[in-house]
Amino acid sequence: MSSGFADLTVQAHQLVSEGDLTGAERLLADALSDADPRPDNASPELAEAAGLQARVLVALGEPHSARGWAAFAYAAATRLFGRSDERTVTAAATLAAVLHRVGSDARAARLYSDVIIELTARDGPESQRVLAAHADLATVEYARGQCEVARDRLQDAWELHREVYGDGHPSGIKMLAKLGAMERDCGRYADAHEHLTLAEELCRQHLDPDDPLATQVAGLARAAADPDHVCPAPAPAPAPEPPPARTTPVVPAARVPPRDEGPHDLPPYNPPALDEPVETPLYHPPGRAAETAHVPTPRTAPEADTDALDDYPWPPDEPADQPWRPGADPLPPTVVGLTGDEPDGVRRVPPAPPEPPSRYLPVHVPRPPAAERRTLPWLPLVVLGVVVALLLGTIAVIAGVSRVDDRRDTPPPATGAPASSAPPPTSAGPAPSTPAAAKPGTPPGSFTLTDRRDSIVLSWTYPPGAEGPVVVAGGRAGQPQGTFATLPAGSADYIAYGLDRTTDYCFTVALVWSTDTVARTGPVCTTRRR
């Protein structure tokens, strides 16, 4: 079964290269109709056939039919080769393209992100495959409504592609035209006109007039904006919070409840008349005799007398000019001045009159005068002596240093004996020489091919001094070659997987010195049929 799938895949590839997509789809459909639908049991040949069938169905405009085969190929390749393998990455890119066409953009974006990570680790961030994957991800993000993110990603990918591969590369022109179409749909008409005009000019300069890409760019430049596309409005910035209103500080103990509120927790209380006997003695102001009907409790300190009267229920009809009655306002003096307006139930307390000075305090206590500090008449002399000693020591050091310098500068006295000549220096060993830079246009050297049947290992020597990428091309013997991979500068090997074991292949390696200079090696072929 494995060899049968391998042969069918080769025939399907041949039909696709000839443009017969319908014949390739029919051939693969007949072969896959009896295959085991479980990816865990799939062979490498079956996984490759399923992936090719998915790509053919997408090209025929049937993404819904391709979805099952693309998912099957990706699951089988992941199990067989791992996520970082070239075949798994190709299957992931195919599945992402299919999911985007059927509307599953969220999962397609995740798969494209995985493809970018794997390809960047394999080829480097400037490879054509990585930049193409960025462009595909930007298309998915644009479809999801992430217009600004998509435009920024696509513009960055085009600018890097233009810097590395020049203006005339078809992939860069396609990115530029797609960017202009996005900007036009988003209402950025000036940028869209600039980019679409540049894309048309690059097509005229670098492509044939009948090139399909030139026709597509021309039609895209003359198309109208998509009326159904709506860019999501940016999220409004949160309004600044107003400054907190200045609250009037109110001391809870200073609140006087209104009359209609009434007491909350206390039971009703009827104050006694003034002529009734009171168990607790009241305050007796100076000059008034104390009542002799009862004996007062021990006298408290004078400053505590007013505190004992705060809770006493004074009758409301008592005259206010009584000298022994305290003020009726319970607001503490510390609250006055903290507020501009008085809240309900709070009254301002006038400042209390100053208390008369006590006739006992303060008491003058005579103290002996402090003894004057004696100055030391010899202290300035000591300081002056220390400074003079330091100056003399500094002068002596300077004189000694200058004398030593004079001795060094004086040449030694001449004698009759000839000066002994110094031994000649030993010759140093030859310095390691770096290889000379290769002449521009030099192709890679020592190009060899190692056939392992399931893979083909290519190796070459990268010319010293070159800085351009390496393009690996190949194909079946006797047929036109196609690009297998674009490798970063300095690459010296490549492994090709997924080829037919019985077919001979030929490979060439090209070094891109500049946009005008590309140096290729001669083709190297396998010898499987001999």
Disulfide bonds with the S-S distance in Angstrom:
Cys506-Cys525 1.92
